[in-house]
Amino acid sequence: MEHVREPLLRHLVGAILRRARLRQGRTLQEVAATARMSTAYLSEVERGRKEASSEMLAAVCRALDIQLVDLVGQAHDALAAVTGQGRVRVLTAVGDSNGTVRHASARYPRSVGSGAGQRDAVLIAA
């Protein structure tokens, strides 16, 4: 099996943020001001040179009016496409009105990739 070099998460996240900003026709200065960070810092994040904290990522997502879950999902999709490891394991849980889990199960949908050596992405649904 050929080893695929995985890109760094900061590179994936930076590219996704830049694409979102450019799709909106917004400048670095505009988004950075809305996110309350320096333009230089946002530029470094977009170029994958800085590892942004979760607080900073949340601020940029708010400034771009995108959901953090969508940012993470797009990063997952990009990484899975590069590595060919896109198998998804779906976890479901049934709880009572107090939030106590009464039943949990896991399954691998047939429509999603399979094969030896693949890693799982876990989706949780209530």
Secondary structure in CASP SS format (residue, H / E / C, confidence):
PFRMAT SS
TARGET T0000
AUTHOR 0000-0000-0000
METHOD secondary structure of the structure
MODEL  1
M C 1.00
E C 1.00
H C 1.00
V C 1.00
R C 1.00
E C 1.00
P C 1.00
L C 1.00
L H 1.00
R H 1.00
H H 1.00
L H 1.00
V H 1.00
G H 1.00
A H 1.00
I H 1.00
L H 1.00
R H 1.00
R H 1.00
A H 1.00
R H 1.00
L H 1.00
R H 1.00
Q C 1.00
G C 1.00
R C 1.00
T C 1.00
L H 1.00
Q H 1.00
E H 1.00
V H 1.00
A H 1.00
A H 1.00
T H 1.00
A H 1.00
R C 1.00
M C 1.00
S C 1.00
T H 1.00
A H 1.00
Y H 1.00
L H 1.00
S H 1.00
E H 1.00
V H 1.00
E H 1.00
R C 1.00
G C 1.00
R C 1.00
K C 1.00
E C 1.00
A C 1.00
S C 1.00
S H 1.00
E H 1.00
M H 1.00
L H 1.00
A H 1.00
A H 1.00
V H 1.00
C H 1.00
R H 1.00
A H 1.00
L H 1.00
D C 1.00
I C 1.00
Q C 1.00
L H 1.00
V H 1.00
D H 1.00
L H 1.00
V H 1.00
G H 1.00
Q H 1.00
A H 1.00
H H 1.00
D H 1.00
A H 1.00
L H 1.00
A H 1.00
A H 1.00
V H 1.00
T H 1.00
G C 1.00
Q C 1.00
G C 1.00
R E 1.00
V E 1.00
R E 1.00
V E 1.00
L E 1.00
T E 1.00
A E 1.00
V E 1.00
G E 1.00
D C 1.00
S C 1.00
N C 1.00
G C 1.00
T C 1.00
V E 1.00
R E 1.00
H E 1.00
A E 1.00
S E 1.00
A E 1.00
R E 1.00
Y C 1.00
P C 1.00
R C 1.00
S C 1.00
V C 1.00
G C 1.00
S C 1.00
G C 1.00
A C 1.00
G C 1.00
Q C 1.00
R C 1.00
D E 1.00
A E 1.00
V E 1.00
L E 1.00
I E 1.00
A E 1.00
A C 1.00
END
